[in-house]
Amino acid sequence: MLDLFTIFSKGGIVLWYFQGVNQVLTEPVNALIKTVILQERGSVSSFQHGSLTLEYKLDNEFELIFVVAYQKILQLSYIDKFIDDVRREFRDKYSQDLRDGNVMRDFDFTEEFQRLLKKAEASAKNQALKPRQMRTFGESQKSQKSVASLKVDKKKEKEKENVGKKKGKAPAEPTPPAAVINGGTVNTGGGGGGQDTIQRNREEFFKKMTGKGSKKITGTSPKPEKEKEKKKGKAPTKWAHGGSTKDAKILDFSGDKESNGTMAGEEDLGDAERAWVGSMSGELKSVGDMYEEEEEEEEEEEIQQQDSKKSSGFGVFNMFKGLVGQKTITAEAMAPVLDKMRDHLIGKNVAADIADQLCTSVSTKLEGKVLGTFSGVTSTIRQAIRDSLVQILTPKRRIDILRDVMEAKSQNRPYTITFCGVNGVGKSTNLAKICFWLVENGFRVLIAACDTFRAGAVEQLRTHARRMAALHPPENHNGVKMVQLYEKGYGKDAAGIAMEAINFAREQRIDVVLVDTAGRMQDNEPLMRALSKLIKVNQPELVLFVGEALVGNDSVDQLTKFNQALADFSSMENPRLIDGILLTKFDTIDDKVGASISMTYTTGQPVVFVGTGQTYTDLKALNVQAVVNALLK
């Protein structure tokens, strides 16, 4: 029934294994270690690889991992209990060797394993043969009902009715009687004024009518003065600085006009913008300088002082009690601390599902671990959360775009980056920032305007291209244009435009092609098919998902559906998925940086760029330690 059962240490030493088939099962186990265990995904207890299902359990006291593999088609209900039984039996038999660290010896565990396996299979068969037992009365919902709950308390019902009346609208007051005068009505007011009130109202009414001249009084109320005025035709709205058809030539900025020998847009550059030139050469600066670690250290000192105050008492006896009172960490001891940590992470804009999975992973990682002499549960969990967050945010592969561009340039081909994401996150603006950074490092850039849907998208990129051409004119680069725009207007096939742009860049020896795509919601199937087609046809070197740092729970849904759509609509054996993340609007969130954790945890891909403003120089790299400090602050 079982294809594989193996026991190995967290250091990678295999202590014992059982194999029920002749094929080599090294690849599935390595995939489990790489994808689940090393990625801090302890909340995932099962993992599927090909036709196999792998389940594992951790023994944190002796740093062991127990892995079982069986065919995915089988439904084995006894696996969880069986792993626990094997883990308990193995610990009891070799506890002394494991404490001494003697893991290089020969572990003979076959006999015990076979005995436990037969016992588990026999128990599962007997359980399957038994008829389904009915629930007892205590397990049913009827047992929760009592005689007292069936009685109707009339006093409580009256109280509820009174409360409902108070919460509702107050009853409308009766309308006061009206005096009829010559066919018209005059309100006499409320409350018992009698004949005096009626007489006074009559006098006021006659004074009001005689002051306007003798008019025929009818039963209808007089029309307001505004309605009596002669109706005029609708006047056209005049907007400030609206202009007219005569000003069309002056307001036309669509062409590459030149005036007095200067390029269009150059006369609008200020001293601050000219100072950008030369400020972004080399690697990007880190975004984490705004988060200081000192505040966190102060918080830890305060927590330690509070803990010492709570645990103070009986002097020397209390000190010895603290020294000898080590215990193994249990799930019950971790529960309140992990609940607070979960709420803290959600408050930092981490998606709720991701926060749950992180806390579950830490609980699985620490359960059964023996605390050190001076270690507490809170500090241990905090350190484990920190290690997990650092592990998640640390890139699993080398990311050096400048080096990759130089390598592609040596092979006489352009380096292509495709930007995708939902509407309004800042794809075009951050594309312009990356373009400026690449130009600052001496690379020629071609911007492909593949957003053929949104009105003004091409004009926006044209403005950015003209602006950067003014900052880096051809005269400063031996007459070579550093930034060019490739556009074919609106309503065209985005994949075809991207292919033409890449071919044009190859012919013109342009180093980098930046492909701008239309914003699309993750549920829009036609647009997701178009994006998958663009990536499949052109095979860019880097696919960047542009997302807001402001987003919370929706980030998981966006990234999951984008990746799923790219995989479903690609019709390739190994489809191209999202390679990296560009986080925008990072300057608006203070220390609520949880979106970076949610997105990275969902895709397993790193945050490559961070947008921190609206100028070309507001592009940074992510500092992992600083972001983790901000999350735990």
N, C-alpha and C positions, 0 to 999 in steps of 0.2 A: 504493500500500500504506500509506503514512504520511499521516495527516491533518494533522500539524503537527510542525515542528521549529523551535525558537526558542532563541536565545542571548541572555541578558540578564545584566546585572551584579547584584550583591547590593543595589545602591542602587536598582534598579528600571528602569534604562535598557536598552531593547531595542536590541541591537547588530545583530542580523540574524535573519530568520525565513523559513521556507518553509511554505506552506500548500497542501495538496493537495485541499482541499474548499472550497466556497463559503460554508459556514456560519461564523458567528462563534464562535471558540473561546476567548474571553476568560474566560468563567466557569470552565471546568475548570482553566485555569492559575492563576487567582486562588484557587480552592479548594485546589489543590496547595500554593501558597505559604502560605495561611492555616492549613491543617490539618496539613501535614507539615513544611515548611521552618521556619516561624516557631515551631512547637511543639517544636523540638529533637528531631524524630523521624527522625534521620539513618539509623537502622537500617532504615527502610522505603524500599526502592528503587523500588517501584511503587505507584501510587495509582489507584483506579478511581473514575470519576465518570460516572454515567449509562451510556452505551454505550461509553465510551472508557476505555482504559488509558493512564496517563501514567507514564513512567519518566524519571528525571533523574540527572545526575551533577554533582558540584561540582568546580570548579577553585579551590582555596584560594589558590594563588599569585597569580592575577590577579583573585580574587573574582568568578568567573563561574559561571553556572548553565546547563546544557544540558538542555533538556526536549524529549522526543519523545512524541507522542500518536498512537495508532492504535486501530482498532476492537477491542473486547474479545473478539470472536468469533475473531479471528486469533491464531494461535500463531506468533509471529515469534522464531525462535531466535537471530537474528543481531543483535538490538537492542543488547545490552551491548557487543559488540565494535564495532558501528557507531558508538555514541556515543563510545567511546574513540578510534576513528579520526578522527572529526570533531573531537573536542576537540584531539587532537594536531596535526591539519592546521591548525586555526584558530589555535592557539598559535604554531606555527612561522611562519605567514604574517604575523601581526600582533603578534608578540612585542614589537617595539620600541614600537609605539603603545600597547600595553597597559601596558608599563613606565612610559611617559611620562604615562599617564593620559589619553590622547587618545581618549576613548570617544565623542565627538560626531561623528566623521568618518563617511564613508559606507563601510561594510564590504561589498565585493563578493565574496561567497563562494558564489554560486549554482553556478558552473561546477565548483568543487571538490566541492561537496556532491553534485551529480548524479553525478559520477564515482565518489565513494565509495559512493553508494547503489546504483548499477548493479553495482559490484564486490561489495558485500555480498549483493545479491539473487542474483547469479550463483553466488557461492560457496555460498549456502544451497541453491540448486537442485541443484548438483552433489553436494553432501553428501547430499541427499535421494535422488538417483538411485543412489548407491553402495550396494551390498549391505552388510548389516551384517557387519562384520568380527568374526571370532572372536578371543577373547583369546589372547595369546601365552602360552607356557609360563611366562615370567617374571612375567606378571600374575596367574596362577592361584595358588591356595592350595597346589597340589602342589609348586610350586617352593620353597616354604618348608620342605618336609620333606627331610631329608637321611638318608643311610644310618645315621649315628650316632644319629639320633632314633628309628630303627626297632629298634635293638638293645635288648635287655632286660638291665639291669644288676641282677644278683641281690643284690649287696651293698647297693645303694640300697633295694631292696625290703625287705630284712631290717631295715634301719635305720628305714624307715617303719613296719613292723610293730611294732618295739620302741617307737617313739615313740607309736604308737596305744595300745599296752598301758599305757604310763606315764600317758597322758592319761586312760585309762578308769579304771573303778573297780578297786580292789585286789581280788584274789580272796578270797572269803570263807574265813575260818578254819574248820577242821573243828570241829564241835560236840563238846564234851567228853562222855565217857560219863556216864550217869546211874545212880545206885544205886537199886534198887527196894526199898522197905521197906513191907511190909504193903499192897501194892497201890499205894502212892504213889511218886513219883519225886523224887529229890534230886539236884541238879546237883553233880557232883564236881569242877568247876573244870577248868581246862586244864593240860596239861603234866605229866606224870609224877609225880604225888604218890604214887601207889601205894596200899597198904593203909592207911598212916597217914592220908592225906587222907580216905579213905572212912570210917574209924573216927571221925575228928573231925567229919565232917559228920553222921554218925549220932547222936553225942552231942548236937550242937547241935539236931538235929531233935527228939529225944526231950525235951530241956529245953523247947523251944518249945511242944510239944504238951501236956506235963504241966502247964505253967503255966496253961493255959486251962481245965483240968478234963478229966475223962475224956470224950472224944467219940469217936464212931465214925469211924474213918478210912476213907475210900473212895478210889477211884482218881482222883476229880476234885479239883481244887485248891479250897481253901476260898474262899468268897465274901467279897468285901470288906465292911467294916462298913457302908458307905453303902447297899449293896444290901440288907443285913439289916434296916436301919431300915424302919419301916412307911411305905409310900408315902402321902404326903399329897396333897390336891387342889391344883391350881394356884392360887396366891394372886394376886389382882389387883394390877397395878402401880400404885403410888401416886406420882404425879408431884408435884414441888415446885410450889407455887402453882397446882395444877391446878383447884381450885374444884369446885363441884358445881352441881346444877340450881338450888339456892337462890341461888347467886351470879350467875345469868344476867342478872338485871335490872341488877346493878351493872356487869357486864362488857360490856353492850350499848352500843356506841358508834356504832351505825349511824345513829341519828337525830340531827337537829340540835337537841340538847338545850341548854337554857340553865339556868344555875344562878346565883342571886344577881345577875342582870342582866348577866352576862358571857357571851360567846360560847364555844361548845365549843372547847377547844384553847387559849383565851387564857390560862387559868390555868397552862398548862404552859410558857409562853414564859419564857425566861431573859433576863438582861440582855444576853448576847452576841447572842441572836437579835433582840431589840428594836433592837440597834445596827445590824442590817442595813438597817433602813428608811432610805432616802435615800442609801445607799452606792453604788447602781448606776444612778443617773440619768445620761443622756447615753450617749456611745459606750462600748463595752466596753474594758477595759484589755487590753494586749497580754500574751500568754503568754510572750514571748521574753525577759523580763527576767532569767530564771534562767540564761540562757546568755551567758556573757561572751566577748568577742572577744579579751581579753588573752591567754588561754591559747593560742589559735590563733596569735597573733603570736609568742609565746614559742617555739612549736613550729617556726614558719617560721625564726626566728633560729637555732635549733639545727640545722635541716636545712642552712641556708646555711653555718653554721660547719663542719659535717661535710663538705659539698661542697668548701669551700675547703681543708680539710685534705687531702682526697683529691687535689685538683688542684694542690696546692702542689709547687713544685720548679723549679729552675733560674731563679728570680728573674725578671729582666726578659724573658727569652726566653719564659717561660711566660705573662707578661702579654700580649705581642704575639700569641702563639699563640691566646690566648682572644679577642683582638679581631678577628683575621682569620679565625677558624675557623667562620664561620657556615655552616650547612647547612640544607637543606630537611628538614622533618620527614617521616620515612618510617614506614610501618606497623611495620617491624621495630624501630625505635627506641622507638615508643610501646607496643609489646606488653607488656614487663615492668611498665611504670608503670601501664598500664591494668588489668593483672591484679591488681596490689596494690590499686588503687582499687576494682575490682569486689569483692574480698574485704572491703575496708573498708566499702563500702556495705552489703553483705549483713550484716556484723557490726552495722551500725546499724539492722537490721530492715527494710531495703529488700528487696522481693521479688527473687528471683534472676533472673527473666526481665526485670524492669524494670532491674536493675543491668546485665545484658548489653546491653539496648537502649540504655541511657545511654552506656555505654562505646563501643559501636559507633557511636553518633551523634557522639560527640566525636572518634573516630578518623576518621570520614568528614569531619568539619568541619575537622580540622587537617592531614590528609594533603596534602603538597605545599606547605604554608605555610612561608615563609622565617622563621627565627628572628631576633629582634632581636640587637643587639650584645651586650647583657648578659643575654639571656634563655636559660633552660635548658629542656629538654624537660619536666622534672617540674613546674616552676613554670607553664609554659604550659598543660600538661594540667590542672593544678589550677585555674587560672583559668578554663579552658574548662568544666570540670565545675561550678564555682561559677556561671558565667553560665547554664549550662543549667538548673541547679536553681532559680535565681531565676526564670528564664523560665517554668519549669513551674508553680511555686507562685504566681506573680503572677496574680491574677484577670484573665480576658479581658474581663469586663464589670463594670459598676458594681454593687456590692452594698451597698445602704444600706436595711436593713429598716425603720428608723424613718421614713425619707423615703417609702418605698413605702406604709407603713401610713397615713401622713398623706394621701397622694394618694388611696388607696382610701377613706379617711374623707370626703374632700371630695366624692367621687362617691357617697356614701351606700351603700356596699357593704362587707362585711367582708373583711379580708385573711386568707386561709386558708393555713396551713402544715401539711403532712402529714409525719409521721415514719414511716419504715420501716426495717427492718433485721432481722438474724438474732436469735435468742433470746439474752437475757441480756446485751445490750450496754449497757443503761441508757437505753432510749427514754423511759420514763415519768419517770424522775428528771430527765433533762436537759430534757424538756418542761416540768417544773415550774420549772427554772432560767430558761428563756426566758420563761415566763409571769411569773415574779417580775420579770425585767428589764423586760418590757413594762409591767407595772403600775407599776413605779418611774418610768417615763417618762410616766405619766398615761393609758395606754390601758386600756380595758375588754377583758377576755379571757374567752372561752368555751372550756372544755375539752370536746372531744367524745370520750367513752369508746367508741371503736370496736374495742377489744380485747375481743371477746365470747367469746374462747376460753379464755384463761388464768384460772384461778381466783384471785380476789383482785385482778385488774387494776382493776376498777371501784372497789373499796374503797381501793386505793392512791391513785388519783386523787382520791377523795373526801377522803382524809386531807390530801393536798397542798392541795386547794381550801380546806378548813377552816382549814388552817394559814396560808395566805396571806390569807384573809379576816380572821384574827385579827391579822395584821401590818398589814393595810390595812383597818380596819373602815369600814363605810359612814359613820360619824360624821365621819371625816376627809376624806370626799369628797362632801359635800353629800347624804348619804343614799343614794348610788349604790353598788351592789355592784360591786366591781372584778373579782372572779373568780367565775365560775359554772361548774357542771358539768352537762353534758347527757349523760344515760345512760338506756339502755333495758334494762339487764340483760344476760344472757348468752344465747348461742345465736341472736342476731338477725343480720340482714344488715348488715354493716359499712358498705357503700356507702349504704344507706338511712338509717342513723343519721347518717352524715356529712351527707347532703343535708338531713335535718330540722334538724340543728344549724346549718347555714349559713343556712337559711331563718329559723330562730328568732333567730339573731344579726342578720339583716337587719331583722326586725320590731322587735327590742328596741334597735336602734342600737348593737350591740356592735361594737367596732373590729376585734378579731382572733379567729379561730377556730383553735385548735390541735387537730389530729386525731391521736389516738393509735391506732396499729394494732397488731395482734398480731405477735409475733415469729415469723419463719418462715425455714426453711432455703432456700437458693437452689435446691435440687433438688426442692422440694415443689410440684408443678405446680398442684394445686387451690388452695392458698393463694396462689400467685403469680397465678393467674387472678383471685382475689378482690381482690388488691391492685391489679391492672391495671384491674379494673372500678371500684373506688373512685376511682382517679385519673381515669379516663376520664369517669365520670359527673359528678364534682364539679369537675374542672379547677381544682385549687388553684393559688395564685400561686407557691408554693414547695414543692418536694418534696425533703426532706432525707433522706439516707441516714445512719443512725447506725451508726458502726463503732468498734471498739476500737482504741486506739493500740497494744495489745499484739500484734495480729495481724500475721503476716508474709506468707508466700506465699498464704495463703487469702484475703487482701483482694482480690487480683486476680480470683480465681474468684467471690467474692461479688458484687463490683460488676459484673463482666461479665455474669453470669447474671441479676442483677436488671434491668440495663438491657435485656438481650435479652428477658427475659420481658415487661417493660413494652411493648417494641416488638412482640413477636409476638402477644400477647393483646389488644392495644388495638383492632385492626381500624380504625385511623384512618390517614389519609394521612400526617399529621405527628404521630406519637404523642408523648405527654409522657414524658420520661425523667427521670433524677435531675438536679436543678438544683444541688445543693450537698451538702457533707459535714459531718457533725458528729462530731468525734473525741472519744471518751470515755476516761476513765482515763488521761489524759495525765500525771498526777502520779505514775504508777507505773513510768515507763519511763526515767527519768533522761535521758540524751542519745540514746537509741535511738528517734529520731523518724522512722524511715524509712517508717512506714505512711502518713504524710501524702504522701510522694512517690509511693508505689505507687498509692494511691487516686486522687490528682489526675492522675497520668500515664495511668491506665486510662480515666477518664471524661472528662478535660479540664475537669472542674468544680472550683471552688475549695473549700477548707476554710473554712466560714462561721463555725462555732463550735468551741470547744475546751473540754471539760469537765475540770476539774482537781481535783475533790473531790466531797464528798457534800452540801455545804450549798448554799443558793440563791445564794450569792455566788460560787461556784466556777465561773464561766462567763467565758471569755476569748475574745479574738480572736487570730488567728494572726499572728505577726510573721515575715515571710518571711526577712529577713536573719538573724534570730536562729536560726531553724530550720536554715538553710543552714550557719551557723557551727557548730551542734551536729553536723550531719552530717559535716562535714569536720574536726572537732576530733580 
